[in-house]
Amino acid sequence: MATSHPSDHSADYPRLILSNTSLRNNVLDCDALSLHYRLSTPTDGTSKLQHVTQISRWDAHHGNGEAEFVPVNDVLRKTTFTVWDVNRTFKANNGKHYTWKADPYSMKLYCEDNSKQEVASYHQRRIIFSPQKAYIELFHGYEDILDYLVVTCAIVERIRRETDAQSGSMG
């Protein structure tokens, strides 16, 4: 079955807008959904790779979410083993499998059921030609998995950036 894509009315879909470019310390806000996520990573002057990034959620209806530590490898798994492979799959709380498909310039989240529906798309920050902050655009099907979507997006984007830096594809 062909992959389905959202309509061209992207202004109709909610967006989680990142306040800056950091994936270690940031805030993602969505006014349309009245919620925000905070990414925070404590540092003590040593390698940041050894620290845990906490992602917490606040929304007008439920307040703060409870923190739960989960190792990355327990959430995401590689889908293939190629040189430049940042694609990752996870099983969400609704029992369905989802895959982030990434290349050096974009990331899209697909539901791995018969529909192959696009659920979200991560848009990088633009500083030239219509500058905009980075954001996650949410399409139909995100509602039950939003926390998983945000956590896995941050992880896969961090992997994508590290892979870019190692390969030199982004400069």
C-alpha positions in Angstrom: 0.0 0.0 0.0 1.3 3.5 -0.8 2.5 5.8 2.0 -0.2 8.3 2.9 0.7 12.0 3.3 -1.1 14.8 5.1 -2.8 17.4 3.0 -1.1 20.5 1.9 -2.9 22.6 4.6 0.1 22.4 7.0 -1.2 25.5 8.9 -4.1 23.3 10.1 -1.9 20.9 12.1 -0.5 21.6 15.5 3.2 22.3 15.9 5.6 21.9 18.8 8.0 24.8 18.4 11.5 24.5 19.8 12.8 27.6 21.6 16.4 27.0 20.5 18.6 24.5 18.7 19.7 22.5 21.7 18.5 18.9 22.2 19.9 18.9 25.7 18.2 22.0 27.1 15.2 23.3 25.4 11.4 24.0 25.6 8.9 22.8 23.0 5.7 24.8 23.1 2.3 24.2 21.4 -0.2 26.9 22.0 -2.9 25.1 20.0 -2.7 22.1 22.4 -1.9 24.2 25.6 1.1 22.2 26.5 4.9 22.3 26.6 7.8 19.9 27.1 11.1 20.8 28.7 14.3 19.0 27.9 17.0 19.5 30.6 20.4 17.9 30.9 22.6 18.6 34.0 26.2 19.2 33.3 29.2 19.1 35.6 32.0 20.0 33.2 32.5 16.4 32.0 31.3 14.8 28.7 27.7 15.5 28.1 27.3 12.0 26.5 27.3 10.5 30.0 24.4 12.6 31.3 20.7 11.8 31.3 18.4 14.3 29.5 15.1 14.6 31.4 12.0 15.4 29.3 9.0 16.6 31.3 5.6 17.6 30.1 3.2 20.2 31.3 -0.3 20.8 30.0 -3.2 22.9 31.2 -5.4 19.8 31.8 -3.1 17.5 33.6 -0.3 19.6 35.0 3.2 18.0 35.3 3.8 14.4 34.1 5.6 11.9 36.3 9.3 11.3 35.4 10.3 7.8 34.4 13.8 6.7 33.5 14.0 4.4 30.4 17.3 3.5 28.6 17.3 4.6 25.0 18.0 1.0 23.8 14.8 -0.1 25.5 12.7 2.4 23.5 14.3 2.6 20.1 15.9 0.0 17.8 17.8 0.4 14.6 15.9 -0.7 11.5 18.9 -1.4 9.2 22.6 -1.4 9.7 24.1 0.8 7.0 26.8 3.5 7.3 24.4 6.4 7.5 21.4 4.9 9.2 19.6 6.9 11.8 16.2 5.4 11.2 14.7 4.0 14.5 11.6 2.0 15.3 9.6 2.0 18.6 6.5 0.4 20.0 4.2 3.0 21.5 1.8 2.8 24.4 -1.0 2.0 21.9 0.7 -1.2 20.9 1.6 0.0 17.4 5.1 0.2 15.9 6.4 3.5 14.5 9.5 4.4 12.5 11.4 7.7 12.3 12.9 7.8 8.8 15.7 10.3 8.6 18.1 11.7 6.1 20.6 14.6 6.5 17.8 17.2 6.0 14.5 15.8 7.3 12.8 13.4 9.7 9.4 11.9 9.3 7.5 9.5 11.6 5.4 6.7 10.1 3.0 4.3 11.6 4.1 0.8 10.7 0.6 -0.6 10.2 -1.1 -1.2 6.8 -1.7 2.5 6.3 2.0 3.6 6.6 0.5 6.9 7.7 2.8 9.9 8.3 2.2 10.9 11.9 4.8 13.7 12.4 7.5 15.6 10.6 10.5 17.3 12.2 11.4 20.6 10.5 14.9 22.0 11.1 15.5 25.6 11.9 15.9 27.9 8.9 18.0 31.0 9.1 18.0 32.0 5.5 14.9 32.4 3.2 11.9 32.7 5.5 13.7 32.1 8.9 11.8 29.9 11.3 12.5 28.0 14.5 12.7 24.2 14.4 9.4 22.5 15.0 7.6 19.1 15.1 4.5 19.1 12.9 1.8 16.8 14.2 -0.6 15.0 11.8 -3.6 12.7 12.4 -2.7 9.8 14.7 -0.3 11.6 17.1 -2.9 12.0 19.8 -2.3 8.7 21.7 1.5 8.7 21.4 2.5 12.3 21.9 4.9 11.7 24.7 6.6 8.8 22.8 6.8 11.0 19.7 8.5 13.9 21.5 11.0 11.7 23.3 11.9 9.6 20.3 12.1 12.7 18.0 14.7 14.3 20.4 16.7 11.1 20.5 16.7 10.4 16.7 17.5 14.0 15.9 20.5 13.9 18.3 21.6 10.7 16.6 21.1 12.3 13.2 23.2 15.4 14.2 26.0 13.2 15.6 26.0 11.1 12.4 26.2 14.3 10.3 29.1 15.6 12.4 31.0 12.4 12.0 30.4 12.1 8.3 30.9 15.8 7.6 27.8 16.0 5.5 26.6 19.2 7.1 29.9 21.0 7.1 
